[in-house]
Amino acid sequence: MFKPWKGTDYGKTQYGKLLIVGESHYDYRDVTDLSNFTKNTLQRMLKERQDVNPFYVKIGEIFNPNDHLEIWSKVAFANAIQHLYPEPRGRITTQQLETVIPALQEYLELTKPAKMIVFSAKVWELGIPDNSPWGDFIETLSDNENKKKGTVLRFKYEGGQCYAIGLHHPSSWNPPFKPEEWRPLVMKFLNKDYAA
């Protein structure tokens, strides 16, 4: 399993304990330490402030359009599919999608988030199918102005629960992912007190 990244300020900012989940890792180098791949990727990105994948840039711009790296020290991050692809947009098999629920369950136990944003429709719709016994439907949140919406589910873990929303992948082309169009829906989700 790819171990999750936890930023140095995780749980200490206005976002509380927020877990961001992507779809999958890919790499064209000879990687040997798969378990620390996620952590090493984020550490290198923040230390060198370069070699930044557009995925991280677009998510970062949702939170701060002027500094796309700022958010990554404030959140936990993991990719749901437990397979390293040799290049982006690799074909995802059913067997690989079956790694999603066990991975997310483990990530929730390790990070104990209050909220989670999954930036992958494939992971959200295929990795956690509607007939899955894991995850209670809460609502569908909408931003009518930008014509964006996302389903909110509640997941339980040892000692707590997490409210999660599934959104499009930042690399999606149809339609193109624009951070400024997704920001209102993300903020609506983050500002909503589901525990009340």
SVG drawing of the C-alpha trace seen along z (x, -y; Angstrom):
<svg xmlns="http://www.w3.org/2000/svg" viewBox="-29 -35 44 43">
<polyline fill="none" stroke="black" stroke-width="0.4" points="0.0,0.0 1.1,-3.5 1.4,-5.2 -0.5,-8.5 1.2,-11.9 0.4,-14.0 1.5,-17.7 3.3,-19.3 0.2,-21.4 -2.4,-18.7 -5.3,-19.3 -4.0,-22.7 -5.5,-25.0 -9.0,-26.2 -9.4,-23.0 -9.2,-20.8 -8.3,-17.2 -8.8,-17.1 -7.8,-14.1 -7.4,-14.7 -7.6,-11.6 -6.5,-11.2 -6.8,-8.4 -3.4,-6.8 0.3,-7.2 2.4,-6.9 6.2,-7.1 8.6,-6.5 11.6,-6.0 12.8,-2.9 11.0,-3.2 11.8,-0.7 10.2,-2.1 6.5,-1.9 5.2,-2.2 6.8,-5.7 6.2,-6.8 3.4,-9.3 5.3,-10.8 8.5,-11.1 6.6,-12.7 5.1,-15.4 8.3,-16.0 10.2,-16.5 7.6,-18.8 7.5,-21.0 11.2,-21.1 12.3,-21.7 9.1,-23.7 9.4,-22.2 8.6,-19.0 5.0,-19.7 2.4,-17.6 -0.6,-19.6 -2.8,-17.5 -1.2,-19.1 -1.2,-22.5 -4.9,-22.5 -6.0,-21.2 -3.7,-23.7 -5.2,-26.6 -8.7,-25.7 -7.5,-26.6 -5.0,-29.4 -4.8,-30.7 -1.6,-32.6 0.3,-29.7 -0.7,-26.2 1.8,-24.6 0.4,-26.1 -2.4,-23.6 -0.1,-20.5 1.4,-21.2 -2.1,-21.5 -3.7,-18.3 -3.2,-14.5 -3.0,-13.0 -3.2,-9.6 -4.1,-7.9 -6.8,-5.3 -5.7,-2.8 -2.9,-0.7 -1.0,-0.3 1.9,-2.2 1.2,-3.0 4.2,-3.6 2.5,-6.7 -0.6,-8.9 -4.1,-7.8 -3.2,-4.1 -6.0,-1.6 -7.6,-0.8 -8.7,2.8 -11.5,4.1 -8.9,5.8 -7.1,2.5 -10.4,0.8 -11.0,3.4 -8.1,2.0 -9.9,-1.3 -12.2,-0.4 -9.5,1.4 -7.1,-1.5 -9.5,-4.2 -10.5,-2.3 -6.8,-2.1 -6.2,-5.8 -9.1,-6.8 -7.7,-4.8 -4.2,-6.3 -5.3,-10.0 -8.6,-10.1 -10.0,-13.0 -13.2,-14.9 -13.6,-15.4 -12.3,-13.9 -12.4,-15.1 -11.9,-12.5 -10.7,-14.1 -11.6,-11.2 -15.0,-10.3 -13.6,-6.8 -12.6,-6.1 -15.9,-7.6 -18.3,-6.0 -16.5,-2.7 -14.3,-2.1 -17.1,-2.9 -20.1,-1.7 -23.7,-2.6 -24.3,1.0 -21.3,0.9 -22.2,1.5 -19.5,-1.0 -20.6,-4.7 -23.9,-6.3 -25.5,-8.7 -25.9,-12.2 -26.8,-14.6 -25.9,-15.9 -24.3,-19.4 -24.7,-21.7 -23.2,-25.0 -25.8,-26.1 -23.8,-29.1 -20.9,-27.0 -23.1,-23.9 -21.0,-21.7 -22.2,-19.0 -21.0,-16.2 -22.4,-13.4 -21.6,-13.5 -21.2,-10.2 -20.4,-9.4 -17.7,-6.8 -17.1,-5.4 -13.8,-4.4 -12.5,-3.3 -13.3,-6.2 -14.9,-8.5 -16.5,-9.3 -15.7,-11.3 -17.8,-13.2 -16.6,-12.8 -17.4,-14.3 -16.4,-12.9 -15.4,-15.4 -13.9,-15.2 -10.2,-14.5 -8.2,-17.7 -6.7,-16.1 -10.2,-15.6 -10.6,-17.0 -14.4,-16.7 -15.1,-19.2 -11.7,-20.7 -11.1,-21.1 -10.9,-24.8 -10.0,-25.4 -12.0,-28.6 -15.2,-26.8 -14.8,-24.0 -13.7,-26.4 -17.3,-27.4 -18.5,-23.8 -15.4,-22.7 -15.7,-25.6 -19.5,-24.9 -18.6,-21.4 -15.8,-22.4 -17.8,-25.1 -20.8,-22.8 -21.1,-21.4 -22.5,-17.9 -22.0,-16.9 -24.5,-19.6"/>
</svg>
